[in-house]
Amino acid sequence: MDMENKLWQSYFGAVWGKVCSIWHNIGGFVMDEKSGEFYADENCRALMGLRENTDYDKFRDIVALNGGGRDLGLPLCIELLDTPSGIAAGIVYLSKEYMSKSVFEGLDIIPQSELVRLLDGMTRSSLLALVRFDGAGKLLDSDYCIGEALKAAVAVLPENTVTAFNSDGQFWIYVPRFGGKPEEFADNIRKAVKECCLPDEFGVRSSSNHSLSVTAGISSGFEVPARLMHAAGFALYEAKAKGAGSICCFDPEKYAKQKSDIESIRAFSELLDKNLFTYHFQPIVSSSTGEIVAYEALMRTKGNIALNPLQILNCAKNFGRLYDIEKATLKNTLKYLSKHQLDFENRRLYINSISSHALDDKDFYAIVNDYGELLEKVVIEMTEQTEISEDDLDRIRVRLEKNNMSLAIDDYGTGYSNTSNLLRYDPEVVKIDRSLISGIDQNPKAQKIVSKMVEYFHSSGYTALAEGVETSEELKTMIYFGVDLIQGYYVSKPKPVLIHDISENIREEIVAYSIEAGDKDKKVFHAEDNDVIDLAEMYKKRYSDIFLGTGTFTFSGKAEDDRAVPLSVTVGSGVDCVIHLKNAWLTTYGELPNIKLGTGSRVRIVCSGEDHIDGRGIYVPEGSSLELVGSGELYVRSESKDCYAIGTDSRQPCGRITVAMTGILDITANGDKCVGIGGGGCKDGIVIAGGDIAVNCSGDRCVGIGSIDGDADVTISNCGCRLKLAAGMSVGIGAVRGSADISISDYNMSCELSGNNLTAVGVMSNGTGRICILDGRLNISMKGRTLNCVGTRDGELDCELKNTVFKLYCEGGSVSGVGDKTGKGDVTAQSCQFDVMFLTGDGWWLGSPNGTLSVVDCKKDIKINK
């Protein structure tokens, strides 16, 4: 049964809390005799002198002693309410007899307004103290107890002392002409309160063993009354900030130095006194699924306490209250966890800890008694600002193990959170600091450091958590490096409530990046500049990935059984890199490319001997550049649903690709959508400037060299090129749609295409731009339904032809030779030879019906259906 929410509300309702907040001398309670549970409000516990975790039997005995609705003539009375059998409820209050007499009898207490008038005639030797009486967690803060303590204090002060009321529990003590030392004055008050006799928890007997504390702010040496009062109040705030029972003295010099800090000191003191902490919760998610696996509790404040967590910790450090912050944090967050257990069914709570101020055994095991079964859901984060002793660390380890709690090292890579402390703490989780993750997708050095960190964490059995992830690029990079958990503003900002799921878009993004990154159990080799990488050795040592930064690297060899070695090579973002392939045979599993260029990287691959890349090809994203050179033979085989051999898939544009080999480049790509050289767009440019090039593609929609879903910029020169494509829709050189800028010169090229809608050189339909073909030989053979040899359909694509031999053979329903059969592109042909044979019911061999045509010194042999 939830006593507070059900029984309590039924007898006292919401307004009771308002009443008790105004008048502290009345409280209420409810008991359930069947379950042995009870709930007493704060006032009730204070009047009875009870701790919060007092057991039911003790509480029942106190009620039985003073209850029954009888006025026992004692200061404390209990009146029981009418309740059903098994339920007891009542009100605790101070008796009428007690309330009718002055609890401050014998004291000459003046109003605060009268004190202000007295201060007008003060001298520089005057002393003013603002004292506060607190029960230090037990009863003993009722007016009766405070009155007795104040009497004891005034009795040891000079005869001319004046006492004035300030507020509940706070009083002014004014000495007009004070000749002693303020410190001695304060010590006399402290001793008097400590030695005085106060009523016990039943208000009957008297005892000197009490926990009432006096906190005081004392000012002296001021000439202006307002300054004297202000300084005393300021001193009290500082004393309270240092903890109940503290005393601070202010003179004009100290006041002048610290008066600018009064607001933060006031706020900090109120924060601790009233426990005005609240917490926001930031999700921690799986880097594989995007599912929330935990929350981190982040300190915030209620009301008008305008202090951020760093300011709170600085104040706590300055006033020696870090221990109190540690205690409040653990108690408050566990209380929240207790009230929201269903939300943490399969999730954990990360709680920040100041390990150098770990709780003593008494306080810690009091928390264990209240929340012991929940501690297994807790991950303690060590936020070390100073070194922790071995004894304290051993004590923490024992507590964690005994209560099934986990440990995380926070801010790894900064301060004391380094490798040596990692070995000392032996945590379950290591949180990589935001300073290392910020902009990591553009920082090759950070990439190298962090990727090695993650590899080390995994090899040591630690869970790697990336904190402070704020961009999609950072998220992608950290997932690829293999971190296990993600936390940061990009995933989800901290919120005052627990969210059950992060944004669906972000979750899908995490899953997509995770699939792209592949197996999280990979083993990464971080190559150094000038490394010679023996692929057979990599295979023996079971490496799955190789990471390259700036430098020159050589790959050679294959597995002992003459097979390609399964390795994925990643080039960091923004690096300059040279890769030598010397009889290297590489393959890959899953969806990872064989060689992946990072964003903004510049890579040169030098081929020698016979090199093979089988699996997913060479990934060249927009903004990066790849240059292929060398006299060797490079065979690239790629196969997937949306594949590429060199470039990117249909969903994204590729970077700049240059092929300047003197040897052989042989490409085969198979998939529903596939690109030999290029991608979803290639506006950065594709340059073929040498070599013997062969491109073979098959699928539903294929492009040999160019763009499958965007503009194409292609330059081909000084090479031999053979294209063979079999697809429902295919383009040999150019784009499926959009604009094309194609330049071909000093070449010998053949295009063999089969399918339905085919274009050898140009744009499939509605194309714009230009085609320039100079000084070479172009053989085109196509069989399909709608065929374009050079040009487009229904567009405006200009063609310039010069010193070229065209041999065009087409079989299809509708055939366009050079130009645009239905559009308006201009065609210029000079010193060309055309050998044309079309077998079609709808043929058009040169020019555009709505464009200009210029033919100069050309030879032609045109056969349509002959």
Disulfide bonds with the S-S distance in Angstrom:
none
